[in-house]
Amino acid sequence: MTVDRIVHTIAGSFILASLALAKLHHPNWLWFTAFVGANLLQSGLTNWCLMSSILRKLGVPVGGPVGGSR
């Protein structure tokens, strides 16, 4: 897996988990959903993502564009 695929997988998992927690536990978990969404917006506007930087430093391959040919 590449950095971009891992970031998208983790972000999607966080969003789904926080929605489930908001439904099953407490509505304040929706703040976590908003936080993840704000980080996705920020990374889209600035082309910088903290998680991507951390994954690259851990040696995860960068790879090509998301949705590109293999």
N, C-alpha and C positions, 0 to 999 in steps of 0.2 A: 504494500500500500504506500501511496505517496502522501506528502504533507497535506495537500489540498483535500484529498479524499478523507483523511483522518479528521481534519478540522471540520469538514461538513458532517461527517458521521457523528462526531462528538457533539456538535452544536444541535443537530437534529435530535439526538438522544436526550440532551439536556432539556430541550423544549418539550418533548413528549413526556419526560419524567416529571418536569415541573407542572405540566398541565394535569397529569394524573394525581400528583400530590395535592394540587389545589382542589381537585374534585373530591379526593378521598380523605384528606387530612385538614388543610386549612387554606382559605383563599389567598393568604399572604404569599404563597408560593408563586403566585402570578408575577410578583416583583422579580423573581429569578428569570421568568420567561422574558420580561421586559429588559432585563439586564443583558441576556443573551442576544435579543434582537437589536439592542443598542450597539453591542459590540460588532454584530454582523454589519450593521449600517456603517459604523465607523470604519471597519476594515474595507468595506466597499468604496467609501469615499476617499480614504487615505492610502489604500493599497498596502497597509501594514496591519499585521495581526500578531499579538503577543504569543498566542499558542503556536502559530507557524514558526516564529523565531525560536521558541523553546524546542519544538520538534526537530528543526534543522540542526540545532546545537547538539541534540541527542543522536544525530546521524541518520535520521529518516530521509530517504531520497526525496528530492523535490519533484521530479517528474514533469510531465507536460501539462497543458491546460485541462481543466475539468471538462469532461464530455468529449475530449478529443479522441482521435484514433489511436490505437495501441501500436 
